[in-house]
Amino acid sequence: LISDSYSEPQGEGGETRQVAEGKTAVLTTQQGVLVADDQNSLKQGTRGPMLMEDFHFREKIFHFDHERIPERVVHARGYGAHGFFELTEGLADITRADIFQRVGERTPAFVRFSTVAGSKGSFDLARDVRGFAVKLYTKEGNWDIVGNNIPVFFIQDAIKFPDLIHSAKPEPDRMFPQAQTAHDNFWDFISLTPESMHMVMWIMSDRAIPRSFRTMEGFGVHTFRLVDSAGNSTFVKFHWKPKQGLQSVVWNEAVKINGADPDFHRRDLWDAINGGDFPEWELGLQLFDQEFADSFDFDVLDATKIIPEEILPVRVVGRLVLDRVVDNFFAETEQVAFCTQNVVPGIDFTNDPLLQGRNFSYLDTQLKRLGSPNFTHLPINAPKCPFAHFQQDGHMAITNPHGRVNYEPNSWGAETGGPREDPKRGFTSFGAEAEGAKLRIRSESFADHYSQARQFYVSQTPIEQKHMADALTFELSKVERRDIRARMVSHLLNIDDGLAAKVADGLALSDMPAPAQSARPTVPDLPP
Ligand code: HEM
């Protein structure tokens, strides 16, 4: 397809015609047919009509018409880069996960940072949670840590996720505000959802307006399990600690940057990596057992809670380095499909009801978004280790089974019978015990919504506390309904009197409301 000369003659209509010569590639159709003229459609005579038989025109326009796919229902705006994970401390005594066995070994990684609420074209410095999704292409399969830059979440149970997101996204009649949470619907939902108060403190803090993707922490949020080769489980919380330090902008800067350079964060990451200034994070683990979990008043299955690092220090076991930008944004960043369910032998779930709901949601939405159950065939999603299975067909099937056999068990020999299961090395679920009646109820151990919100607020410096009070005042001042403003202040009274007073003052509330009555779910008497 390389021509041996190149020139730029003018077409008959004066159009520029860049003709392949020398080492220039020759333009072809998708079928590989060389194209002679890409400036003019095929017409009857010089002035038309256009002809249906113009396969080049039809193919080009057909493909263009179908360029868009649905944006992610959340985390639509994101930016990805390649890199590697390197193990610095072996964990063979705690997990059989292959990635944690050999110190110094590198595992390829792809990371996508994102905002949650805005659409694909929204601005980078919205006050929002940032996604921090990591795909690790391990030798025993792909493992995704689909995390955020905040260690807790708004809700305890995945059944509330559609409500949370509907309330945060633009209001359905007016379609604004775009990409920001300062509006009635969001604060209405939040003020009616006391479990969100801890997360609200974090998103009103400077964490929600990071200086750069490179200066954010990342968290797996949920409690997961590490499982060793004897089947013993250790609870784990995952942390990414930026070597660049933790940095944020202030609100005035965020507002100006959004106007002057809505691509501020993606440009920063692109420039840093291309300039050889590779961002790096430490992978830290908080490891604990059931007895330790039982020592808390709160539940380690509750994603609105952290385990304070003062009580359980983070143990650094590896580093993540991003050293290569994508070749193509759509093929990689847009088509990458992270899923909490992508775990490998040695990593397992807990019964966190948010995590369990997420395990359903990602695969389901990705079928819609990427259009085929074969999205694992895309290079960005395919494992980099050997894989073999009997799943076949469907739209765009590329890695269909070879040969005659597409089922098992089968009577064909080892050579031709295809892959077989491996009870020793294959994934086995941790045998967690479960009992109890089927109930739609939350455990009492999920009921304290304010203690950790207060702990977070008092852990901030005075200037950071001022930023939080200012952020709450700004956000709530955009809320038209005064009862919603007052309801939020009634929650703040359960967190910190001083904070509540500042916000009430900023909003010019006529009366201070009574503190909110936390909605404590009670477990009904069970039948014997
Ligand atoms: C997307 C994190 C809760 C459903 C994402 C992404 C991240 C993320 C980082 C972007 C992935 C990417 O870059 O492609 C989290 C965290 C959560 C949480 C840390 C709570 C701890 C939930 C829940 C649900 C959910 C409860 C649903 C029940 C989704 C969906 C997407 C998504 C549908 C879009 C996925 C796609 O289109 O590829 N989430 N999420 N998330 N999340 Fe979550």
Boltz pocket constraint, residues with backbone or C-beta under 6 A from the ligand:
constraints:
  - pocket:
      binder: B
      contacts: [[A, 71], [A, 72], [A, 73], [A, 74], [A, 75], [A, 78], [A, 112], [A, 113], [A, 114], [A, 130], [A, 131], [A, 132], [A, 133], [A, 146], [A, 147], [A, 148], [A, 152], [A, 153], [A, 157], [A, 158], [A, 159], [A, 161], [A, 219], [A, 220], [A, 221], [A, 222], [A, 303], [A, 333], [A, 336], [A, 337], [A, 338], [A, 354], [A, 357], [A, 358], [A, 361], [A, 362], [A, 365], [A, 366], [A, 369]]
      max_distance: 6.0
